[in-house]
Amino acid sequence: MRRVDFTLPGGIPLTQGRIKELQDTYMEAINALTRLAGNNCIVSGCTESAGGMIAAGWVILNGELLPFKGGAKLNRLYKKETAVASAQYGDGQTKNVTYEVEAAFIGTSPAGSVLWSNIKPIDTLTTLSVALASHTGNKSNPHGVTKAQIGLGNASNTSDANKPVSTATQAALNALDLNLSFRSDLIKLLGNVFGNNYILYGCELSGSNRTAGAVVIGGELMPFEAGANATKVQVTGEAAKRTLKAKCASTGTIDFAALRRIPASVKAAPQPKDSDWVTCTPTTDISVTQTIQCRINDRGRVEIRGRFRFVGYDYHSIFTIPTAFRPKYNRVSFALQATGNTNVSALLRIQASGRAGTGDADPGTDYILNSEYEL
């Protein structure tokens, strides 16, 4: 919305554009207020008398506020514009300047006309406010809503203390007892195979953290919380209340390494055999004195065996592990132990790409591989 300052001294240039600007400004304000009432309605007056005569008043027609001069009622109302004044312009031509704009009845159906029957009077804000206050304050169910209408047709007024357990609820409770009994029997069965401490799923090493999972410790099933990796497993909660949970910690109930991992398919993971060993591919920087091999052991981990000697100086890539035995994340597996000298060793790194290497070693010394890592 614009404002024109007429108070400045010196005289404001009153041009045709300036006058149009003033007209547009007040029309914007009027139209904004008009939208509160809707597109087609009676604002004031326009009452009907005997003989079908409609009194003068104001209406909103197609979202525009217009005066209505009244007259004999016809079927439709339209916006009527009539030139009422003209003037000679600067180019010497005489043109219409002022128009009478109003709403008027018409017997035909021109574009933009509206049925008179669709134009209804609106209440004042005061009337609406009083009606709303009266309605919202009425606590006697003024609409006569029934419990069936809101989906409570089958509801009774029985108190909570006297409500019986439904058939479905009792069946669910019975099934819960059966499920708890079955779970206990299953844990005992798995305990006969894997002992009292094992990993059901998850608990994977991801960088310096362990993922969430489920474990059995001391014969009790519990969730394993994700968190920083550590050597111990801490158990908190109470077995009787079924609130036990485990997580890695610096001090705890059991060493994490003591947890056996159940394979994804117990039937497909029998005790490993010598025929399960798969040969790794050495680089030219080592001389293999005992074939470097890997396989999945009964804990679901990859174990490596072999013996070699460095003949080159690229310790970062000494052999490649077959695809099926490559870890999901890079692993620092174990120390390469030099034969005959327990004081000489090197740290072996297993990468997700399958490349195995170390950061330092002693050329000419035999090293033994005999350890495992997680997939």
Buried (B, 14 or more C-beta within 10 A) or exposed (E): EEEEEEEEEEEEEEEEEEEEEEEEEEEEEEEEEBEEBEBBBBBEBBEEEEEEEBEBBBBBBBEBBBBBBBEEBBEBBBBBEEEEEEEEEEEEEEEEEEEEEBBBBBEEEEEEBBEBEEBEEBEEEEEEEEEEEEEEEEEEEEEEEEEEEEEEEEEEEEEEEEEEEEEEEEEEEEEEEEEEEEEEEEBEEBBEEBEBBBBBBBBBBEEEEBBBBBBBBEBBBBBBBBEEEBEBBBBBBEEEEEEBEBBBBEEBBBEBEEBBBBBEEEEEBEEBEEEBBBEBEBBEBBBBBEEBBBBBBBBBBBBBBBBBBBEEEEBBBBBBBBEEBBBEEEBEBBBBBBEEEEEBBBBBBBBEEBBBBBEEBBEEBBBBBEBBBBB
